[in-house]
Amino acid sequence: MPPCHTFYARFDRLYTDTPSKAPCTPRTLPFSADQSQTTLVAKLEALQCHFTWDLEPNKTKLLYINDKLVDIGTEEGNSWLGHIYNLQGFIQYKLGSTEDAQSFFNKAAEAFSQMRNADDGPWLVVNYGNLAWLHHHLGDQAESEAYLSKVDALMKNYPSPSQDELHAETYAEKAWTLLKFRADRELVADYFQRAIRMQPDMVEWNTSHVIGLARAFKHSDTGPPADFLEKVRVAMEQDPENLYLAAYYLQQRAKKGEDVEDEAHELVEKVLRNPVSSYSGIKVILRAYRNYVNIDEAIDLAEEALKHHPDKRYLKRCAALCYKWKIIYFCDSRPKKSTTDRAVSLHEEVISLYPHSSLLKKIDLANIHAKSEHGMAEAEQMYQDLLRRDLKPADKQVLYHQYARYLNYDQRDENKSIQYHMKAAAIPHQSFYRENSINILEKIKDRSRNRMCGEIKEFLTNLQEPVFVFYNI
């Protein structure tokens, strides 16, 4: 999309060029209210902001993303604070709260002013665009046009390198925003790379680009490519205070067999001294402890962090995760009642603290009950309650996949488990859960020991067709 000022110039010529005959007068060519409205909408649609980036998720996803933004935190010094407020404003608008939307957009402008130490700059293009759209939707066309004029002034004072490119600040914010919506990875990477190429001194852009790539490899069987660790190391040198990067680098080195226990303890001390945030690296360190140190030490670390910050819901979520790991993945026999009780208590609290994004935690709670001494009936009841809910296809896929695993490992019902893996795989939503269900079905088919192998083979063959089929199992 061409920059706004280029669009404006073309649009202005369209309405100001006059014929070679007698000049136009208001009587012969009136500029009607309808024409004025059409012009305004066209200029709004030419903006680069959240309202024009095709961010059209459902309500469930909006609430989920908002939870993620809240957990990042709003401590001073957060280089993405303006972008966080901008996105929160857009989410509040989509959820129907225009007052909260305007409040967040105003906070975004203040945050940018403090971070950039200037009241004016290209970082405000997206923010002013959001405000132009918001006032348009509120019916305040004069205020909307005022913000359009501000955008136009910014575009003229801080032009992009060429007519075919956006400003680096716009590329960076667009990349960061699309990353939160889990948009096309290649597109996100391209936007980050363009921004970094234009302004290589903006260290946080490169850091977020690398972290975004790291998260893309989270569920990969092969892990990140060989040269990726070098990118992480370089990013760490540029951004030595970023503990999330440090924790990720340590985790990846541990995967390669390096002894990182002493470094992990040192890093933990730094993380605990910093403000609580999902960007702090605490969850990455807990995963490293789980895999390469000791699951009980991971639990102790999470409990210690909670002791320092007992009211931080993100830390409660992290602690609940550690107990889930211990009970589901590390207990060879029935877990101790005290461990199960603590796990259940934490999960119930986390579910109440994240009411809009708690599906996985409810599934985890059911699985924890299934591992306890007398909890199988409770687990089955929880799953049946979830299966009766009217869920979005992506959420149904998660539920079917997890229920299939529960049926296999806890109920020892392989045939019913296969049916639910097929239900998960049949939903045409690309995800880790779908791929995992397909892989499990492939392995069962290849072993040829189950009476359903013929049905599985037919199902997988049909799944390769361009049009996906929802199996009514």
C-alpha positions in Angstrom: 0.0 0.0 0.0 1.5 3.4 -0.9 2.2 5.9 1.9 -0.6 8.1 2.9 0.8 11.3 1.5 1.2 9.8 -1.9 -2.5 8.7 -1.8 -3.5 12.2 -0.6 -1.7 13.8 -3.5 -3.4 11.6 -6.1 -6.8 12.2 -4.4 -6.3 15.9 -4.2 -5.5 16.1 -7.9 -8.7 14.1 -8.6 -10.9 16.8 -6.9 -8.9 20.0 -7.6 -8.1 19.6 -11.4 -10.6 21.8 -13.3 -11.8 21.6 -16.9 -10.4 23.9 -19.5 -13.7 25.7 -19.9 -15.3 28.1 -17.4 -14.2 27.6 -13.8 -16.5 25.6 -11.5 -18.6 27.4 -9.0 -20.4 25.9 -6.0 -23.7 26.2 -8.0 -22.4 24.2 -10.9 -20.3 21.5 -9.0 -21.3 21.3 -5.3 -19.0 19.3 -3.0 -21.8 17.4 -1.2 -21.8 15.9 2.3 -21.8 12.4 0.7 -18.7 13.3 -1.4 -17.0 14.7 1.7 -17.7 11.5 3.6 -16.4 9.4 0.7 -13.2 11.4 0.7 -12.8 11.0 4.4 -13.3 7.2 4.3 -10.9 6.8 1.4 -8.2 8.7 3.4 -8.9 6.6 6.5 -8.6 3.4 4.5 -5.2 4.5 3.1 -3.8 4.8 6.6 -1.4 2.3 8.2 -2.9 1.4 11.6 -4.6 -1.4 13.5 -7.9 -0.6 11.8 -6.5 -1.3 8.3 -4.3 -4.3 9.0 -7.0 -6.9 8.6 -6.9 -7.8 12.3 -10.3 -9.5 12.5 -10.1 -12.2 15.1 -13.0 -13.5 17.1 -13.8 -12.3 20.6 -12.1 -15.3 22.2 -8.8 -14.5 20.5 -9.1 -10.8 21.3 -9.5 -11.6 25.0 -6.6 -14.1 24.8 -4.3 -11.6 23.3 -5.3 -8.9 25.8 -4.4 -11.3 28.6 -1.0 -11.7 27.0 -0.5 -8.0 26.8 -1.5 -7.5 30.5 1.1 -10.1 31.5 3.9 -8.2 29.6 3.4 -5.5 32.1 3.6 -1.7 31.9 6.8 -0.9 33.8 8.7 2.1 32.8 11.5 1.4 30.3 9.5 -1.2 28.4 10.5 -0.3 24.8 7.2 -1.7 23.5 4.9 0.1 25.9 3.5 2.5 23.2 2.8 -0.5 20.9 1.2 -2.4 23.8 -1.2 0.5 24.6 -2.0 0.9 20.9 -3.0 -2.7 20.5 -4.9 -2.7 23.8 -6.9 0.3 22.5 -7.7 -1.5 19.3 -8.8 -4.6 21.2 -11.0 -2.5 23.5 -12.6 -0.9 20.5 -13.3 -4.3 19.0 -14.8 -5.5 22.3 -17.2 -2.5 22.3 -15.5 -0.2 24.8 -14.8 3.1 23.0 -13.9 5.0 26.2 -11.3 2.5 27.2 -10.0 2.4 23.6 -9.5 6.2 23.6 -7.8 6.0 27.0 -5.3 3.4 25.7 -4.6 5.3 22.5 -3.8 8.4 24.6 -1.6 6.4 26.9 0.2 5.1 23.8 1.0 8.7 22.7 2.3 9.5 26.1 4.4 6.4 26.3 6.0 7.1 22.9 6.8 10.6 24.0 8.6 9.4 27.1 10.4 6.6 25.3 11.6 8.7 22.3 12.0 11.8 24.4 10.1 13.8 21.9 6.5 14.9 21.4 6.6 14.4 17.6 7.9 11.7 15.4 7.1 8.9 12.9 6.3 6.5 15.8 3.0 8.4 16.1 1.7 7.6 12.6 0.0 4.4 13.7 -1.3 6.0 16.9 -2.8 9.0 15.1 -4.3 6.7 12.5 -6.0 4.7 15.2 -7.4 7.9 16.7 -8.6 9.1 13.3 -10.5 5.9 12.9 -11.9 5.9 16.4 -13.3 9.4 16.1 -14.7 8.5 12.7 -16.6 5.6 14.3 -17.7 7.8 17.1 -19.2 10.2 14.6 -16.8 13.1 15.3 -15.7 13.7 11.7 -14.0 17.0 12.6 -11.7 15.3 15.1 -11.1 12.5 12.7 -10.0 14.9 10.0 -7.8 16.7 12.5 -5.9 13.4 13.1 -5.7 12.7 9.4 -4.0 16.1 9.1 -1.5 15.1 11.8 -0.7 11.9 10.0 -0.2 13.8 6.8 2.1 16.3 8.5 4.2 13.4 10.0 4.4 11.7 6.6 5.8 14.9 5.1 8.2 15.7 7.9 9.4 12.1 8.2 9.1 10.5 4.8 9.8 6.8 4.1 12.9 6.0 2.0 10.7 5.5 -1.1 7.1 5.6 -2.2 6.9 1.8 -2.2 8.0 1.5 1.4 6.6 2.4 4.8 8.6 4.2 7.5 10.8 1.9 9.7 8.7 2.8 12.8 5.5 1.6 11.0 7.2 -1.6 9.8 8.3 -2.4 13.3 4.9 -1.8 14.9 3.1 -3.7 12.2 5.5 -6.7 12.6 5.2 -6.6 16.4 1.4 -6.5 16.2 1.1 -9.3 13.6 3.4 -11.4 15.8 0.8 -11.2 18.6 -1.9 -12.3 16.2 0.3 -15.2 15.0 0.2 -14.0 11.5 2.3 -15.3 8.6 5.8 -15.8 10.0 7.5 -14.9 6.7 5.5 -11.6 6.5 6.4 -10.8 10.1 10.0 -11.5 9.6 10.1 -9.4 6.4 8.6 -6.4 8.2 11.1 -6.7 11.0 14.0 -7.1 8.6 12.9 -4.0 6.6 12.6 -1.9 9.8 16.0 -3.2 11.1 17.7 -2.5 7.7 16.4 1.1 7.8 17.3 1.8 11.4 19.8 -0.8 12.6 20.4 1.2 15.9 16.9 0.1 17.2 18.2 -2.9 19.2 14.7 -3.9 20.5 13.5 -4.5 17.0 16.2 -7.0 16.3 15.6 -8.6 19.8 11.8 -9.0 19.1 12.6 -10.4 15.6 14.8 -13.1 17.1 12.4 -13.9 19.9 9.6 -14.2 17.4 11.7 -16.6 15.4 12.5 -18.6 18.5 8.8 -19.0 19.3 8.1 -20.3 15.8 10.4 -23.2 16.6 8.8 -24.0 19.9 6.9 -27.1 18.7 9.4 -28.1 16.0 10.7 -31.7 16.2 14.1 -30.6 14.8 14.3 -27.4 16.7 15.8 -24.2 15.3 18.3 -24.3 12.4 22.0 -24.7 13.1 22.8 -21.0 12.5 20.0 -19.7 14.7 21.9 -19.8 17.9 24.5 -17.5 16.4 21.7 -15.0 15.7 20.6 -15.3 19.3 24.2 -14.8 20.5 24.6 -11.6 18.4 21.3 -10.3 19.6 22.4 -10.8 23.2 25.6 -8.8 22.6 23.5 -6.0 21.2 20.9 -6.2 24.0 22.7 -7.6 27.1 20.0 -6.5 29.6 17.3 -8.7 27.9 16.9 -11.6 30.2 14.4 -13.4 28.0 17.1 -13.7 25.3 19.7 -14.8 27.9 17.3 -17.5 29.2 16.5 -18.8 25.8 20.2 -18.9 24.8 20.9 -20.9 28.0 18.1 -23.3 27.3 19.3 -24.0 23.8 22.9 -24.6 25.0 21.6 -27.0 27.6 19.8 -28.9 24.8 23.1 -29.4 23.1 24.5 -31.0 26.3 26.3 -28.1 27.9 26.4 -27.9 31.7 24.6 -24.6 32.4 23.4 -25.2 36.0 25.6 -22.6 37.5 24.7 -20.0 34.9 21.0 -20.9 35.4 21.3 -20.1 39.1 22.9 -16.7 38.4 20.3 -15.8 35.8 17.5 -16.8 38.2 18.8 -14.2 40.7 18.7 -11.5 38.0 15.2 -12.4 36.9 13.9 -12.4 40.5 15.2 -8.9 41.0 13.4 -7.6 37.9 9.8 -6.6 37.6 7.4 -9.5 36.9 6.7 -9.8 33.2 6.1 -12.5 30.6 9.1 -10.8 28.9 11.4 -11.5 31.9 12.4 -15.0 30.8 11.1 -16.7 33.9 9.0 -19.3 32.0 12.0 -20.1 29.7 14.2 -20.6 32.7 11.6 -22.9 34.4 11.6 -25.0 31.2 15.3 -25.2 31.3 15.2 -26.3 34.9 12.6 -28.9 34.1 14.6 -30.5 31.3 18.2 -30.0 32.4 18.4 -29.4 36.1 15.5 -30.8 38.2 11.7 -30.5 38.1 11.6 -30.0 41.9 14.1 -27.1 41.6 11.8 -25.6 39.0 8.9 -25.8 41.4 11.0 -24.3 44.2 12.0 -21.4 41.9 8.4 -20.8 41.0 7.3 -20.8 44.6 10.2 -18.5 45.6 9.1 -16.0 42.9 5.5 -16.2 44.2 6.8 -15.5 47.7 8.3 -12.3 46.5 5.2 -11.3 44.4 2.2 -13.2 45.8 -0.4 -11.2 43.9 1.1 -11.6 40.4 -1.1 -13.8 38.3 1.5 -14.5 35.7 3.7 -16.1 38.4 0.8 -18.2 39.6 0.4 -19.4 36.0 4.1 -20.3 35.9 3.9 -22.2 39.2 0.8 -24.1 38.1 2.7 -25.1 34.9 5.5 -26.5 37.0 3.2 -28.7 39.1 1.5 -29.9 35.9 4.9 -30.9 34.5 5.8 -32.8 37.7 2.4 -34.7 38.0 1.9 -35.5 34.3 5.4 -36.0 32.9 7.7 -36.8 35.9 5.7 -39.0 38.3 6.2 -42.7 37.7 3.5 -43.5 40.3 0.6 -41.6 42.0 1.8 -38.1 43.1 1.8 -37.2 46.7 -1.6 -35.8 47.9 0.1 -32.5 49.0 1.5 -32.1 45.5 -1.8 -32.8 43.8 -3.6 -30.5 46.2 -1.2 -27.6 45.5 -1.5 -28.2 41.8 -5.3 -28.3 41.9 -5.4 -25.1 44.0 -3.1 -23.2 41.7 -5.0 -24.3 38.6 -8.3 -23.3 40.0 -6.9 -19.9 40.9 -5.4 -19.4 37.5 -8.6 -20.4 35.8 -10.4 -17.7 37.8 -7.7 -15.1 37.0 -7.8 -15.9 33.3 -11.5 -16.4 32.7 -11.2 -15.7 28.9 -8.2 -17.9 28.1 -8.5 -20.8 30.5 -9.3 -23.7 28.2 -5.9 -25.3 28.4 -5.7 -24.8 32.1 -9.1 -26.6 32.5 -7.8 -29.4 30.4 -4.6 -29.5 32.6 -6.7 -29.6 35.7 -8.7 -32.6 34.4 -5.4 -34.4 33.6 -4.1 -33.7 37.1 -7.3 -35.1 38.6 -6.8 -38.2 36.4 -3.4 -38.8 37.9 -4.6 -38.5 41.5 -5.8 -41.5 43.6 -9.5 -41.0 43.3 -9.8 -38.4 40.6 -10.6 -40.3 37.4 -14.4 -39.7 37.7 -13.7 -35.9 38.3 -11.4 -35.9 35.2 -14.0 -37.5 33.0 -16.7 -35.2 34.2 -14.6 -32.1 33.4 -13.8 -33.4 29.9 -17.5 -34.1 29.3 -18.4 -30.6 30.4 -15.9 -29.2 28.0 -17.0 -31.4 25.1 -20.5 -30.1 25.5 -19.4 -26.5 25.2 -19.9 -24.5 21.9 -16.2 -23.9 21.1 -14.5 -22.3 18.1 -13.0 -24.9 15.7 -9.4 -24.2 16.8 -10.4 -24.7 20.5 -12.3 -27.9 19.6 -9.2 -29.2 17.9 -7.1 -28.6 21.1 -9.8 -30.3 23.2 -10.2 -33.3 20.9 -6.4 -33.8 20.8 -6.0 -33.6 24.5 -9.0 -35.8 25.2 -7.6 -38.4 22.8 -4.3 -38.5 24.8 -6.2 -38.8 28.1 -8.3 -41.6 26.7 -5.1 -43.5 25.6 -2.9 -42.9 28.6 -5.4 -42.7 31.5 -8.4 -44.6 30.3 -6.5 -47.1 28.3 -9.1 -46.9 25.5 -7.0 -46.8 22.3 -9.9 -47.1 19.9 -11.8 -44.2 21.3 -8.6 -42.3 21.5 -8.0 -42.9 17.7 -11.5 -41.5 17.0 -10.7 -38.3 18.8 -7.4 -37.9 17.1 -9.3 -38.2 13.8 -11.7 -35.5 15.0 -8.8 -33.2 15.8 -7.0 -33.8 12.6 -10.2 -33.3 10.5 -10.5 -29.7 11.6 -8.8 -27.6 8.9 -6.8 -25.5 11.2 -3.0 -25.8 11.0 -1.5 -26.2 14.5 0.8 -28.3 16.6 -2.2 -30.2 17.9 -3.4 -31.2 14.4 0.1 -32.2 13.3 0.6 -34.2 16.4 -2.7 -36.1 16.0 -1.8 -36.9 12.4 1.6 -38.2 13.4 0.1 -40.4 16.0 -2.4 -41.8 13.5 0.4 -42.4 11.0 2.3 -44.4 13.6 -0.7 -46.5 14.6 -1.3 -47.2 10.9 2.3 -48.2 10.2 2.3 -50.6 13.2 -0.7 -52.4 11.7 -1.7 -53.8 15.0 -5.0 -52.1 15.6 -8.3 -53.2 14.0 -9.0 -49.6 13.0 -5.9 -49.4 10.7 -8.0 -49.7 7.6 -10.2 -46.8 8.7 -7.2 -44.8 9.7 -5.6 -45.3 6.3 -8.8 -44.2 4.5 -9.1 -41.2 6.8 -5.5 -40.1 6.2 -5.9 -40.5 2.4 -9.0 -38.4 2.4 -7.2 -35.8 4.6 -4.7 -35.2 1.7 -7.5 -33.9 -0.5 -7.6 -30.1 -1.1 -11.0 -29.9 0.6 -10.9 -31.1 4.2 -13.8 -33.3 5.4 -15.3 -33.0 8.9 -15.8 -36.6 10.0 -19.0 -37.2 12.0 -17.5 -39.6 14.5 
